[in-house]
Amino acid sequence: MLEDTPIKMTIIERDLKRCEFLSAEIPRAMVIHGDASNQQLLLEEGIRHVEAFAALTGFDEENIMLSLYAGRESKAKLITKVNRIAFENVIDSMNLGSVIYPKLITADLILQYVRAMQNSLGSNVETLYKIVANRAEALEFRVGNDAPMIGVPLEKLSLKKNLLVACINRNGRILTPRGKDTIEVGDTVIIVTTNTGLNDLKDILA
């Protein structure tokens, strides 16, 4: 993916063999053999002028400190990898930009796989993502012929509480749902909700 992007990038890596691998795999990137926690090295490589900075070491504390430093020295968009989620509330209060939790990403991928398996058994959930710090779900449903809400204006549907019909995709045309809009056969519908366990589009009804 990095090889295909037009973005100019610099990768700082401690391990020499990893540097050699990255240089071969991503020839358009500048790969530097060094310690990214070295402030002087970061300054020499233009930390104050970058548009984005990603701290992706194997140590949470180091990633947090690197992102805080980059945030102080630049206006870069920050990306911070954090493995432990026990102090999520504390981490969220820091200026760390987009915080990536590998464990949650893995859990989301497993959930998507499970929902795909359920889809083969009768569920019409296409994809599922955990959002808002795992407190809500965004689900994509494909509308089949037997959906009970087909052709009924959204304003006349009795929907469950804490649920939003966020988007309707109709033959590639994206609709922002309003009260008069309807759900039709063949649509894909994005539902955002704090309710869990929705397996079928009809489950959105109260």
PyMOL commands that place a pseudoatom at each C-alpha (Angstrom):
pseudoatom trace, name=CA, resn=MET, resi=1, chain=A, elem=C, hetatm=0, pos=[0.000, 0.000, 0.000]
pseudoatom trace, name=CA, resn=LEU, resi=2, chain=A, elem=C, hetatm=0, pos=[2.821, 2.387, 0.841]
pseudoatom trace, name=CA, resn=GLU, resi=3, chain=A, elem=C, hetatm=0, pos=[4.462, 1.645, -2.495]
pseudoatom trace, name=CA, resn=ASP, resi=4, chain=A, elem=C, hetatm=0, pos=[1.305, 2.712, -4.345]
pseudoatom trace, name=CA, resn=THR, resi=5, chain=A, elem=C, hetatm=0, pos=[0.823, 6.018, -2.537]
pseudoatom trace, name=CA, resn=PRO, resi=6, chain=A, elem=C, hetatm=0, pos=[2.187, 9.275, -4.013]
pseudoatom trace, name=CA, resn=ILE, resi=7, chain=A, elem=C, hetatm=0, pos=[2.960, 10.555, -0.515]
pseudoatom trace, name=CA, resn=LYS, resi=8, chain=A, elem=C, hetatm=0, pos=[6.612, 11.277, 0.207]
pseudoatom trace, name=CA, resn=MET, resi=9, chain=A, elem=C, hetatm=0, pos=[7.568, 9.228, 3.260]
pseudoatom trace, name=CA, resn=THR, resi=10, chain=A, elem=C, hetatm=0, pos=[10.443, 8.578, 5.632]
pseudoatom trace, name=CA, resn=ILE, resi=11, chain=A, elem=C, hetatm=0, pos=[10.664, 5.385, 7.688]
pseudoatom trace, name=CA, resn=ILE, resi=12, chain=A, elem=C, hetatm=0, pos=[12.950, 5.252, 10.723]
pseudoatom trace, name=CA, resn=GLU, resi=13, chain=A, elem=C, hetatm=0, pos=[13.783, 1.703, 11.801]
pseudoatom trace, name=CA, resn=ARG, resi=14, chain=A, elem=C, hetatm=0, pos=[16.191, 0.411, 14.464]
pseudoatom trace, name=CA, resn=ASP, resi=15, chain=A, elem=C, hetatm=0, pos=[16.749, -3.042, 12.998]
pseudoatom trace, name=CA, resn=LEU, resi=16, chain=A, elem=C, hetatm=0, pos=[19.260, -3.087, 10.125]
pseudoatom trace, name=CA, resn=LYS, resi=17, chain=A, elem=C, hetatm=0, pos=[17.835, -6.204, 8.469]
pseudoatom trace, name=CA, resn=ARG, resi=18, chain=A, elem=C, hetatm=0, pos=[14.352, -4.695, 8.622]
pseudoatom trace, name=CA, resn=CYS, resi=19, chain=A, elem=C, hetatm=0, pos=[15.721, -1.530, 6.993]
pseudoatom trace, name=CA, resn=GLU, resi=20, chain=A, elem=C, hetatm=0, pos=[17.185, -3.586, 4.154]
pseudoatom trace, name=CA, resn=PHE, resi=21, chain=A, elem=C, hetatm=0, pos=[13.854, -5.375, 3.696]
pseudoatom trace, name=CA, resn=LEU, resi=22, chain=A, elem=C, hetatm=0, pos=[11.883, -2.112, 3.667]
pseudoatom trace, name=CA, resn=SER, resi=23, chain=A, elem=C, hetatm=0, pos=[14.305, -0.505, 1.216]
pseudoatom trace, name=CA, resn=ALA, resi=24, chain=A, elem=C, hetatm=0, pos=[13.776, -3.393, -1.188]
pseudoatom trace, name=CA, resn=GLU, resi=25, chain=A, elem=C, hetatm=0, pos=[10.001, -3.544, -0.746]
pseudoatom trace, name=CA, resn=ILE, resi=26, chain=A, elem=C, hetatm=0, pos=[9.332, 0.220, -0.774]
pseudoatom trace, name=CA, resn=PRO, resi=27, chain=A, elem=C, hetatm=0, pos=[12.088, 1.727, -2.963]
pseudoatom trace, name=CA, resn=ARG, resi=28, chain=A, elem=C, hetatm=0, pos=[10.341, 5.105, -3.201]
pseudoatom trace, name=CA, resn=ALA, resi=29, chain=A, elem=C, hetatm=0, pos=[10.497, 5.591, 0.585]
pseudoatom trace, name=CA, resn=MET, resi=30, chain=A, elem=C, hetatm=0, pos=[13.500, 6.971, 2.419]
pseudoatom trace, name=CA, resn=VAL, resi=31, chain=A, elem=C, hetatm=0, pos=[14.459, 4.318, 4.982]
pseudoatom trace, name=CA, resn=ILE, resi=32, chain=A, elem=C, hetatm=0, pos=[16.759, 5.435, 7.799]
pseudoatom trace, name=CA, resn=HIS, resi=33, chain=A, elem=C, hetatm=0, pos=[18.582, 3.075, 10.132]
pseudoatom trace, name=CA, resn=GLY, resi=34, chain=A, elem=C, hetatm=0, pos=[18.248, 4.840, 13.467]
pseudoatom trace, name=CA, resn=ASP, resi=35, chain=A, elem=C, hetatm=0, pos=[16.391, 5.323, 16.732]
pseudoatom trace, name=CA, resn=ALA, resi=36, chain=A, elem=C, hetatm=0, pos=[13.168, 7.298, 16.293]
pseudoatom trace, name=CA, resn=SER, resi=37, chain=A, elem=C, hetatm=0, pos=[13.235, 8.257, 19.978]
pseudoatom trace, name=CA, resn=ASN, resi=38, chain=A, elem=C, hetatm=0, pos=[16.334, 10.361, 19.247]
pseudoatom trace, name=CA, resn=GLN, resi=39, chain=A, elem=C, hetatm=0, pos=[15.004, 13.916, 19.171]
pseudoatom trace, name=CA, resn=GLN, resi=40, chain=A, elem=C, hetatm=0, pos=[17.979, 15.221, 17.231]
pseudoatom trace, name=CA, resn=LEU, resi=41, chain=A, elem=C, hetatm=0, pos=[17.412, 12.655, 14.514]
pseudoatom trace, name=CA, resn=LEU, resi=42, chain=A, elem=C, hetatm=0, pos=[13.747, 13.616, 14.260]
pseudoatom trace, name=CA, resn=LEU, resi=43, chain=A, elem=C, hetatm=0, pos=[14.648, 17.282, 13.990]
pseudoatom trace, name=CA, resn=GLU, resi=44, chain=A, elem=C, hetatm=0, pos=[17.251, 16.546, 11.310]
pseudoatom trace, name=CA, resn=GLU, resi=45, chain=A, elem=C, hetatm=0, pos=[14.657, 14.624, 9.328]
pseudoatom trace, name=CA, resn=GLY, resi=46, chain=A, elem=C, hetatm=0, pos=[12.231, 17.559, 9.397]
pseudoatom trace, name=CA, resn=ILE, resi=47, chain=A, elem=C, hetatm=0, pos=[9.757, 16.606, 12.122]
pseudoatom trace, name=CA, resn=ARG, resi=48, chain=A, elem=C, hetatm=0, pos=[8.624, 20.247, 12.287]
pseudoatom trace, name=CA, resn=HIS, resi=49, chain=A, elem=C, hetatm=0, pos=[7.468, 20.225, 8.670]
pseudoatom trace, name=CA, resn=VAL, resi=50, chain=A, elem=C, hetatm=0, pos=[5.805, 16.842, 8.202]
pseudoatom trace, name=CA, resn=GLU, resi=51, chain=A, elem=C, hetatm=0, pos=[2.082, 16.577, 7.472]
pseudoatom trace, name=CA, resn=ALA, resi=52, chain=A, elem=C, hetatm=0, pos=[1.630, 13.243, 9.264]
pseudoatom trace, name=CA, resn=PHE, resi=53, chain=A, elem=C, hetatm=0, pos=[3.560, 11.288, 11.899]
pseudoatom trace, name=CA, resn=ALA, resi=54, chain=A, elem=C, hetatm=0, pos=[2.947, 7.650, 12.833]
pseudoatom trace, name=CA, resn=ALA, resi=55, chain=A, elem=C, hetatm=0, pos=[4.459, 6.177, 16.017]
pseudoatom trace, name=CA, resn=LEU, resi=56, chain=A, elem=C, hetatm=0, pos=[4.404, 2.418, 15.457]
pseudoatom trace, name=CA, resn=THR, resi=57, chain=A, elem=C, hetatm=0, pos=[7.080, 0.920, 17.707]
pseudoatom trace, name=CA, resn=GLY, resi=58, chain=A, elem=C, hetatm=0, pos=[6.417, -2.128, 19.848]
pseudoatom trace, name=CA, resn=PHE, resi=59, chain=A, elem=C, hetatm=0, pos=[6.347, -0.081, 23.057]
pseudoatom trace, name=CA, resn=ASP, resi=60, chain=A, elem=C, hetatm=0, pos=[3.233, 1.871, 24.091]
pseudoatom trace, name=CA, resn=GLU, resi=61, chain=A, elem=C, hetatm=0, pos=[5.127, 4.354, 26.262]
pseudoatom trace, name=CA, resn=GLU, resi=62, chain=A, elem=C, hetatm=0, pos=[7.543, 5.169, 23.461]
pseudoatom trace, name=CA, resn=ASN, resi=63, chain=A, elem=C, hetatm=0, pos=[4.743, 5.643, 20.937]
pseudoatom trace, name=CA, resn=ILE, resi=64, chain=A, elem=C, hetatm=0, pos=[2.893, 7.966, 23.306]
pseudoatom trace, name=CA, resn=MET, resi=65, chain=A, elem=C, hetatm=0, pos=[5.994, 10.064, 24.008]
pseudoatom trace, name=CA, resn=LEU, resi=66, chain=A, elem=C, hetatm=0, pos=[6.887, 10.235, 20.307]
pseudoatom trace, name=CA, resn=SER, resi=67, chain=A, elem=C, hetatm=0, pos=[3.411, 11.428, 19.354]
pseudoatom trace, name=CA, resn=LEU, resi=68, chain=A, elem=C, hetatm=0, pos=[3.347, 14.003, 22.159]
pseudoatom trace, name=CA, resn=TYR, resi=69, chain=A, elem=C, hetatm=0, pos=[6.733, 15.286, 20.979]
pseudoatom trace, name=CA, resn=ALA, resi=70, chain=A, elem=C, hetatm=0, pos=[5.632, 15.388, 17.335]
pseudoatom trace, name=CA, resn=GLY, resi=71, chain=A, elem=C, hetatm=0, pos=[2.454, 17.212, 18.375]
pseudoatom trace, name=CA, resn=ARG, resi=72, chain=A, elem=C, hetatm=0, pos=[4.500, 19.811, 20.207]
pseudoatom trace, name=CA, resn=GLU, resi=73, chain=A, elem=C, hetatm=0, pos=[6.994, 20.341, 17.403]
pseudoatom trace, name=CA, resn=SER, resi=74, chain=A, elem=C, hetatm=0, pos=[4.640, 20.244, 14.407]
pseudoatom trace, name=CA, resn=LYS, resi=75, chain=A, elem=C, hetatm=0, pos=[1.095, 20.511, 13.140]
pseudoatom trace, name=CA, resn=ALA, resi=76, chain=A, elem=C, hetatm=0, pos=[1.215, 16.954, 11.820]
pseudoatom trace, name=CA, resn=LYS, resi=77, chain=A, elem=C, hetatm=0, pos=[-1.715, 14.554, 11.895]
pseudoatom trace, name=CA, resn=LEU, resi=78, chain=A, elem=C, hetatm=0, pos=[-0.747, 12.017, 14.543]
pseudoatom trace, name=CA, resn=ILE, resi=79, chain=A, elem=C, hetatm=0, pos=[-1.206, 8.249, 14.464]
pseudoatom trace, name=CA, resn=THR, resi=80, chain=A, elem=C, hetatm=0, pos=[-0.308, 6.343, 17.631]
pseudoatom trace, name=CA, resn=LYS, resi=81, chain=A, elem=C, hetatm=0, pos=[-0.226, 2.581, 18.091]
pseudoatom trace, name=CA, resn=VAL, resi=82, chain=A, elem=C, hetatm=0, pos=[-1.216, 1.385, 21.579]
pseudoatom trace, name=CA, resn=ASN, resi=83, chain=A, elem=C, hetatm=0, pos=[-1.360, -2.315, 22.456]
pseudoatom trace, name=CA, resn=ARG, resi=84, chain=A, elem=C, hetatm=0, pos=[-2.769, -2.111, 25.968]
pseudoatom trace, name=CA, resn=ILE, resi=85, chain=A, elem=C, hetatm=0, pos=[-6.290, -0.739, 26.347]
pseudoatom trace, name=CA, resn=ALA, resi=86, chain=A, elem=C, hetatm=0, pos=[-6.478, -0.741, 30.166]
pseudoatom trace, name=CA, resn=PHE, resi=87, chain=A, elem=C, hetatm=0, pos=[-5.825, 3.026, 30.316]
pseudoatom trace, name=CA, resn=GLU, resi=88, chain=A, elem=C, hetatm=0, pos=[-8.008, 3.969, 27.366]
pseudoatom trace, name=CA, resn=ASN, resi=89, chain=A, elem=C, hetatm=0, pos=[-9.679, 6.877, 29.205]
pseudoatom trace, name=CA, resn=VAL, resi=90, chain=A, elem=C, hetatm=0, pos=[-6.302, 8.397, 30.085]
pseudoatom trace, name=CA, resn=ILE, resi=91, chain=A, elem=C, hetatm=0, pos=[-4.982, 7.912, 26.555]
pseudoatom trace, name=CA, resn=ASP, resi=92, chain=A, elem=C, hetatm=0, pos=[-8.072, 9.529, 25.050]
pseudoatom trace, name=CA, resn=SER, resi=93, chain=A, elem=C, hetatm=0, pos=[-7.382, 12.679, 27.070]
pseudoatom trace, name=CA, resn=MET, resi=94, chain=A, elem=C, hetatm=0, pos=[-3.948, 13.095, 25.465]
pseudoatom trace, name=CA, resn=ASN, resi=95, chain=A, elem=C, hetatm=0, pos=[-3.134, 14.768, 22.166]
pseudoatom trace, name=CA, resn=LEU, resi=96, chain=A, elem=C, hetatm=0, pos=[-2.251, 11.535, 20.358]
pseudoatom trace, name=CA, resn=GLY, resi=97, chain=A, elem=C, hetatm=0, pos=[-4.296, 11.983, 17.213]
pseudoatom trace, name=CA, resn=SER, resi=98, chain=A, elem=C, hetatm=0, pos=[-5.734, 8.759, 15.831]
pseudoatom trace, name=CA, resn=VAL, resi=99, chain=A, elem=C, hetatm=0, pos=[-5.026, 6.000, 18.345]
pseudoatom trace, name=CA, resn=ILE, resi=100, chain=A, elem=C, hetatm=0, pos=[-4.803, 2.504, 16.853]
pseudoatom trace, name=CA, resn=TYR, resi=101, chain=A, elem=C, hetatm=0, pos=[-5.399, -0.523, 19.062]
pseudoatom trace, name=CA, resn=PRO, resi=102, chain=A, elem=C, hetatm=0, pos=[-4.211, -3.678, 17.239]
pseudoatom trace, name=CA, resn=LYS, resi=103, chain=A, elem=C, hetatm=0, pos=[-6.277, -5.885, 19.563]
pseudoatom trace, name=CA, resn=LEU, resi=104, chain=A, elem=C, hetatm=0, pos=[-9.481, -4.030, 18.682]
pseudoatom trace, name=CA, resn=ILE, resi=105, chain=A, elem=C, hetatm=0, pos=[-8.663, -4.154, 14.973]
pseudoatom trace, name=CA, resn=THR, resi=106, chain=A, elem=C, hetatm=0, pos=[-8.182, -7.897, 15.283]
pseudoatom trace, name=CA, resn=ALA, resi=107, chain=A, elem=C, hetatm=0, pos=[-11.473, -8.206, 17.170]
pseudoatom trace, name=CA, resn=ASP, resi=108, chain=A, elem=C, hetatm=0, pos=[-13.265, -6.203, 14.468]
pseudoatom trace, name=CA, resn=LEU, resi=109, chain=A, elem=C, hetatm=0, pos=[-11.884, -8.477, 11.747]
pseudoatom trace, name=CA, resn=ILE, resi=110, chain=A, elem=C, hetatm=0, pos=[-13.032, -11.538, 13.676]
pseudoatom trace, name=CA, resn=LEU, resi=111, chain=A, elem=C, hetatm=0, pos=[-16.491, -9.998, 14.119]
pseudoatom trace, name=CA, resn=GLN, resi=112, chain=A, elem=C, hetatm=0, pos=[-16.691, -9.263, 10.397]
pseudoatom trace, name=CA, resn=TYR, resi=113, chain=A, elem=C, hetatm=0, pos=[-15.765, -12.869, 9.647]
pseudoatom trace, name=CA, resn=VAL, resi=114, chain=A, elem=C, hetatm=0, pos=[-18.346, -14.207, 12.102]
pseudoatom trace, name=CA, resn=ARG, resi=115, chain=A, elem=C, hetatm=0, pos=[-21.044, -11.955, 10.671]
pseudoatom trace, name=CA, resn=ALA, resi=116, chain=A, elem=C, hetatm=0, pos=[-20.082, -13.091, 7.152]
pseudoatom trace, name=CA, resn=MET, resi=117, chain=A, elem=C, hetatm=0, pos=[-20.537, -16.693, 8.289]
pseudoatom trace, name=CA, resn=GLN, resi=118, chain=A, elem=C, hetatm=0, pos=[-23.907, -15.759, 9.784]
pseudoatom trace, name=CA, resn=ASN, resi=119, chain=A, elem=C, hetatm=0, pos=[-24.785, -14.163, 6.466]
pseudoatom trace, name=CA, resn=SER, resi=120, chain=A, elem=C, hetatm=0, pos=[-24.404, -17.556, 4.805]
pseudoatom trace, name=CA, resn=LEU, resi=121, chain=A, elem=C, hetatm=0, pos=[-26.856, -18.932, 7.364]
pseudoatom trace, name=CA, resn=GLY, resi=122, chain=A, elem=C, hetatm=0, pos=[-29.564, -16.355, 6.770]
pseudoatom trace, name=CA, resn=SER, resi=123, chain=A, elem=C, hetatm=0, pos=[-28.333, -13.073, 8.279]
pseudoatom trace, name=CA, resn=ASN, resi=124, chain=A, elem=C, hetatm=0, pos=[-28.151, -10.153, 5.843]
pseudoatom trace, name=CA, resn=VAL, resi=125, chain=A, elem=C, hetatm=0, pos=[-25.367, -8.250, 7.642]
pseudoatom trace, name=CA, resn=GLU, resi=126, chain=A, elem=C, hetatm=0, pos=[-22.703, -7.457, 5.053]
pseudoatom trace, name=CA, resn=THR, resi=127, chain=A, elem=C, hetatm=0, pos=[-20.130, -5.786, 7.326]
pseudoatom trace, name=CA, resn=LEU, resi=128, chain=A, elem=C, hetatm=0, pos=[-19.876, -4.681, 10.951]
pseudoatom trace, name=CA, resn=TYR, resi=129, chain=A, elem=C, hetatm=0, pos=[-17.547, -2.201, 12.653]
pseudoatom trace, name=CA, resn=LYS, resi=130, chain=A, elem=C, hetatm=0, pos=[-17.183, -1.288, 16.294]
pseudoatom trace, name=CA, resn=ILE, resi=131, chain=A, elem=C, hetatm=0, pos=[-17.000, 2.505, 16.682]
pseudoatom trace, name=CA, resn=VAL, resi=132, chain=A, elem=C, hetatm=0, pos=[-16.965, 5.211, 19.370]
pseudoatom trace, name=CA, resn=ALA, resi=133, chain=A, elem=C, hetatm=0, pos=[-14.469, 3.364, 21.562]
pseudoatom trace, name=CA, resn=ASN, resi=134, chain=A, elem=C, hetatm=0, pos=[-16.345, 0.091, 21.111]
pseudoatom trace, name=CA, resn=ARG, resi=135, chain=A, elem=C, hetatm=0, pos=[-19.609, 1.555, 22.468]
pseudoatom trace, name=CA, resn=ALA, resi=136, chain=A, elem=C, hetatm=0, pos=[-21.556, 1.406, 19.198]
pseudoatom trace, name=CA, resn=GLU, resi=137, chain=A, elem=C, hetatm=0, pos=[-21.810, -0.612, 16.003]
pseudoatom trace, name=CA, resn=ALA, resi=138, chain=A, elem=C, hetatm=0, pos=[-22.042, 0.437, 12.380]
pseudoatom trace, name=CA, resn=LEU, resi=139, chain=A, elem=C, hetatm=0, pos=[-23.679, -2.326, 10.322]
pseudoatom trace, name=CA, resn=GLU, resi=140, chain=A, elem=C, hetatm=0, pos=[-24.257, -2.630, 6.603]
pseudoatom trace, name=CA, resn=PHE, resi=141, chain=A, elem=C, hetatm=0, pos=[-27.373, -4.552, 5.573]
pseudoatom trace, name=CA, resn=ARG, resi=142, chain=A, elem=C, hetatm=0, pos=[-28.391, -5.666, 2.102]
pseudoatom trace, name=CA, resn=VAL, resi=143, chain=A, elem=C, hetatm=0, pos=[-32.134, -5.363, 1.572]
pseudoatom trace, name=CA, resn=GLY, resi=144, chain=A, elem=C, hetatm=0, pos=[-33.831, -8.567, 0.436]
pseudoatom trace, name=CA, resn=ASN, resi=145, chain=A, elem=C, hetatm=0, pos=[-37.297, -9.152, -0.987]
pseudoatom trace, name=CA, resn=ASP, resi=146, chain=A, elem=C, hetatm=0, pos=[-38.746, -10.076, 2.409]
pseudoatom trace, name=CA, resn=ALA, resi=147, chain=A, elem=C, hetatm=0, pos=[-37.738, -6.966, 4.373]
pseudoatom trace, name=CA, resn=PRO, resi=148, chain=A, elem=C, hetatm=0, pos=[-40.907, -5.704, 6.137]
pseudoatom trace, name=CA, resn=MET, resi=149, chain=A, elem=C, hetatm=0, pos=[-40.037, -2.012, 5.758]
pseudoatom trace, name=CA, resn=ILE, resi=150, chain=A, elem=C, hetatm=0, pos=[-39.722, -1.925, 1.964]
pseudoatom trace, name=CA, resn=GLY, resi=151, chain=A, elem=C, hetatm=0, pos=[-41.445, 1.108, 0.470]
pseudoatom trace, name=CA, resn=VAL, resi=152, chain=A, elem=C, hetatm=0, pos=[-42.449, 2.559, 3.854]
pseudoatom trace, name=CA, resn=PRO, resi=153, chain=A, elem=C, hetatm=0, pos=[-41.273, 6.146, 4.537]
pseudoatom trace, name=CA, resn=LEU, resi=154, chain=A, elem=C, hetatm=0, pos=[-38.709, 6.186, 7.330]
pseudoatom trace, name=CA, resn=GLU, resi=155, chain=A, elem=C, hetatm=0, pos=[-40.819, 8.646, 9.321]
pseudoatom trace, name=CA, resn=LYS, resi=156, chain=A, elem=C, hetatm=0, pos=[-43.574, 6.005, 9.558]
pseudoatom trace, name=CA, resn=LEU, resi=157, chain=A, elem=C, hetatm=0, pos=[-41.300, 3.201, 10.772]
pseudoatom trace, name=CA, resn=SER, resi=158, chain=A, elem=C, hetatm=0, pos=[-41.168, 2.361, 14.469]
pseudoatom trace, name=CA, resn=LEU, resi=159, chain=A, elem=C, hetatm=0, pos=[-37.433, 2.058, 15.000]
pseudoatom trace, name=CA, resn=LYS, resi=160, chain=A, elem=C, hetatm=0, pos=[-35.624, 0.899, 18.101]
pseudoatom trace, name=CA, resn=LYS, resi=161, chain=A, elem=C, hetatm=0, pos=[-34.190, 3.568, 20.392]
pseudoatom trace, name=CA, resn=ASN, resi=162, chain=A, elem=C, hetatm=0, pos=[-30.530, 4.554, 20.046]
pseudoatom trace, name=CA, resn=LEU, resi=163, chain=A, elem=C, hetatm=0, pos=[-30.539, 3.647, 16.362]
pseudoatom trace, name=CA, resn=LEU, resi=164, chain=A, elem=C, hetatm=0, pos=[-29.847, 5.754, 13.274]
pseudoatom trace, name=CA, resn=VAL, resi=165, chain=A, elem=C, hetatm=0, pos=[-30.393, 4.954, 9.592]
pseudoatom trace, name=CA, resn=ALA, resi=166, chain=A, elem=C, hetatm=0, pos=[-27.216, 6.721, 8.510]
pseudoatom trace, name=CA, resn=CYS, resi=167, chain=A, elem=C, hetatm=0, pos=[-26.988, 6.005, 4.789]
pseudoatom trace, name=CA, resn=ILE, resi=168, chain=A, elem=C, hetatm=0, pos=[-28.767, 4.293, 1.902]
pseudoatom trace, name=CA, resn=ASN, resi=169, chain=A, elem=C, hetatm=0, pos=[-26.781, 3.108, -1.118]
pseudoatom trace, name=CA, resn=ARG, resi=170, chain=A, elem=C, hetatm=0, pos=[-29.065, 2.687, -4.109]
pseudoatom trace, name=CA, resn=ASN, resi=171, chain=A, elem=C, hetatm=0, pos=[-27.275, 1.406, -7.193]
pseudoatom trace, name=CA, resn=GLY, resi=172, chain=A, elem=C, hetatm=0, pos=[-24.154, 3.369, -6.289]
pseudoatom trace, name=CA, resn=ARG, resi=173, chain=A, elem=C, hetatm=0, pos=[-26.059, 6.564, -5.434]
pseudoatom trace, name=CA, resn=ILE, resi=174, chain=A, elem=C, hetatm=0, pos=[-25.588, 7.573, -1.805]
pseudoatom trace, name=CA, resn=LEU, resi=175, chain=A, elem=C, hetatm=0, pos=[-28.701, 8.923, -0.064]
pseudoatom trace, name=CA, resn=THR, resi=176, chain=A, elem=C, hetatm=0, pos=[-28.668, 10.758, 3.253]
pseudoatom trace, name=CA, resn=PRO, resi=177, chain=A, elem=C, hetatm=0, pos=[-31.947, 9.446, 4.665]
pseudoatom trace, name=CA, resn=ARG, resi=178, chain=A, elem=C, hetatm=0, pos=[-34.786, 11.825, 5.449]
pseudoatom trace, name=CA, resn=GLY, resi=179, chain=A, elem=C, hetatm=0, pos=[-38.262, 11.143, 6.764]
pseudoatom trace, name=CA, resn=LYS, resi=180, chain=A, elem=C, hetatm=0, pos=[-39.864, 10.763, 3.311]
pseudoatom trace, name=CA, resn=ASP, resi=181, chain=A, elem=C, hetatm=0, pos=[-37.177, 8.399, 1.998]
pseudoatom trace, name=CA, resn=THR, resi=182, chain=A, elem=C, hetatm=0, pos=[-37.865, 4.687, 1.723]
pseudoatom trace, name=CA, resn=ILE, resi=183, chain=A, elem=C, hetatm=0, pos=[-35.790, 1.507, 1.791]
pseudoatom trace, name=CA, resn=GLU, resi=184, chain=A, elem=C, hetatm=0, pos=[-36.075, -0.536, -1.393]
pseudoatom trace, name=CA, resn=VAL, resi=185, chain=A, elem=C, hetatm=0, pos=[-35.071, -4.023, -2.556]
pseudoatom trace, name=CA, resn=GLY, resi=186, chain=A, elem=C, hetatm=0, pos=[-31.404, -4.160, -3.541]
pseudoatom trace, name=CA, resn=ASP, resi=187, chain=A, elem=C, hetatm=0, pos=[-30.378, -1.199, -1.375]
pseudoatom trace, name=CA, resn=THR, resi=188, chain=A, elem=C, hetatm=0, pos=[-27.561, -1.445, 1.103]
pseudoatom trace, name=CA, resn=VAL, resi=189, chain=A, elem=C, hetatm=0, pos=[-28.318, 0.379, 4.342]
pseudoatom trace, name=CA, resn=ILE, resi=190, chain=A, elem=C, hetatm=0, pos=[-25.874, 1.596, 7.011]
pseudoatom trace, name=CA, resn=ILE, resi=191, chain=A, elem=C, hetatm=0, pos=[-27.261, 1.418, 10.551]
pseudoatom trace, name=CA, resn=VAL, resi=192, chain=A, elem=C, hetatm=0, pos=[-25.453, 2.995, 13.516]
pseudoatom trace, name=CA, resn=THR, resi=193, chain=A, elem=C, hetatm=0, pos=[-26.627, 1.831, 16.920]
pseudoatom trace, name=CA, resn=THR, resi=194, chain=A, elem=C, hetatm=0, pos=[-25.686, 1.090, 20.505]
pseudoatom trace, name=CA, resn=ASN, resi=195, chain=A, elem=C, hetatm=0, pos=[-27.915, -1.989, 20.344]
pseudoatom trace, name=CA, resn=THR, resi=196, chain=A, elem=C, hetatm=0, pos=[-25.964, -5.202, 19.856]
pseudoatom trace, name=CA, resn=GLY, resi=197, chain=A, elem=C, hetatm=0, pos=[-26.852, -8.478, 18.190]
pseudoatom trace, name=CA, resn=LEU, resi=198, chain=A, elem=C, hetatm=0, pos=[-28.676, -7.143, 15.132]
pseudoatom trace, name=CA, resn=ASN, resi=199, chain=A, elem=C, hetatm=0, pos=[-28.592, -9.966, 12.572]
pseudoatom trace, name=CA, resn=ASP, resi=200, chain=A, elem=C, hetatm=0, pos=[-31.273, -8.896, 10.141]
pseudoatom trace, name=CA, resn=LEU, resi=201, chain=A, elem=C, hetatm=0, pos=[-32.571, -5.582, 8.864]
pseudoatom trace, name=CA, resn=LYS, resi=202, chain=A, elem=C, hetatm=0, pos=[-35.955, -6.308, 10.444]
pseudoatom trace, name=CA, resn=ASP, resi=203, chain=A, elem=C, hetatm=0, pos=[-34.195, -6.210, 13.841]
pseudoatom trace, name=CA, resn=ILE, resi=204, chain=A, elem=C, hetatm=0, pos=[-34.074, -2.401, 13.597]
pseudoatom trace, name=CA, resn=LEU, resi=205, chain=A, elem=C, hetatm=0, pos=[-37.840, -2.274, 14.166]
pseudoatom trace, name=CA, resn=ALA, resi=206, chain=A, elem=C, hetatm=0, pos=[-39.162, -1.804, 17.696]
for i in range(1, 206): cmd.bond("trace and resi %d" % i, "trace and resi %d" % (i + 1))
show_as sticks, trace
zoom trace
